[in-house]
Every structure is written in C-alpha cells, then in structure tokens.
Amino acid sequence: MLALPLILGLMVGSFLNVVIHRLPKGESLVFPGSRCPACQTPIRPWDNIPLVSFALLRGRCRTCRHAISWRYPLVEGLTGILFALTVAQFGVTLQTAFLLALLGGLVAIAFIDLDHQIIPNAITLPGIPLGLVAGVFFGEPPLLERVIGALAGAGFLYLVLLYGGAVYGQDAMGEGDLNLIALVGAFLGWKGVVVTILLGCLSGSAVGLVLIGLRRLHRREHIPFGPFLVFGALVAMFWGDALVEWYLRFLR
Ligand SMILES: [Zn+2]
C-alpha cells in the first residue's frame, strides 16, 4: 500500500533536486534536462532513476566518473519516506495531497537555505494562500487557526529574531524565515506554529553549540535557521497534536 506514495516521493524528490539546484540561480526548472555538473553531458533517463541509478553507477557520472553528490539520493530518499509516512498517517485523501505539496516545499526550502542562506519567496508566498484554501475545504485545522498561525507566527518569530539580533549582535533577521513560518501557520494552524518555533529554536541552538564545541563554527558565524524550522514543522505535522495534548495534560 505504501509502495506507491514511496515511489511518488522518490520521483518528486528527484524533481526537488532540480529545484534546489536551479531556483536560487533563477534558471528554468524544465529546460534544459539534467546534466552532469562536471562534464555537462546530458543525463539519460535510465541514468536518472531515483536511488537506483545512484546505486548502479556507484555514485559516479557514467561519462566522466566524477563523483555525484550524496545529496541527490538523500533528498530523494527523504522525500520518499516523508510521502509514505504522510499517506500512512492521513490516508489517501485530497487533504493529504495538500500536505504532500507542503512537504515538497519544506524539503526544497531546507536545502536551498542550507546552500544559499535564502528562503525563496517563489515557494513560500504561493504556499500561504494554498494552505488557507485547504482550511476552507477541510476545516482541520480550522481556517481561523490557520490565519492566526500565519500572522501570529510571523509576528512572534519577528520578535524572537529581533531579540536574537540584539543579544548576539548579528543580523539574525531574515524575511524568508518570517514567510516560512507564515507558510507553516497557513497549513498547520497556530498550534503547529508554536511547536515549529519551539523545536526550531531548540534544535538550532543545540546544533550551533555542538558545532562551536567542535570548532567547526565561529561564534559570530551565521547558520541558516530555515532547516531547523523545517525540522520543527515536520515534527509538528506528524506529532504536533500529540505534543500539544501531552503538554496541556502536563500543565494540569
Ligand atoms: Zn560527468
């Protein structure tokens, strides 16, 4: 049953690799077809099968034997697993299709931010009305919770980043981060936003401290926040309700 969403996810992941590679450079996502970054030889369809081709070619270009980045199979495999998990949890419904669209956007945003320290508006801004439309149709979470999530989330994150900038004396502010949290709010509502910001800050700080400890990161260096917000949003999407429930019971 889950083989189909897994395969769909692998194929979408393969396309996301193109998006991650080309969108920040303003290149077309369709033309020309994929080429080897080293020797520019067009990649034939049978050498472009997600995961399978990477394994058969042992991670090297067929023509020039240049190593293919492990990021390509990673993005494909990650998207495949996330698609299968989503269908397993939410079933085969139209609402699931909206969540798969959100997933694709989040995966692309995480890796583009990692590479270029930008979160493209071309993904976040069309995504916000899409999430609100899903609220009109499905009502779970309700439209009002989504609007509050988008507005309050962006507003709250603005204050967090303003505070972070004041404390650490660096420009932590990213308009892209605010658009990303508005996107998360439009799909997951304000509860999802709370979980996302909390886990994003916790995981970002933890990884930052470890990198500083390992002397891999200078104290004033900027690490992109987007991947950590995406991590928080994924947890919120799958386990957000359970986490909020658990916390409210914990308070009582
Ligand atoms: Zn090559």
Boltz pocket constraint, residues with backbone or C-beta under 6 A from the ligand:
constraints:
  - pocket:
      binder: B
      contacts: [[A, 36], [A, 37], [A, 38], [A, 39], [A, 40], [A, 41], [A, 61], [A, 62], [A, 63], [A, 64], [A, 65], [A, 66]]
      max_distance: 6.0
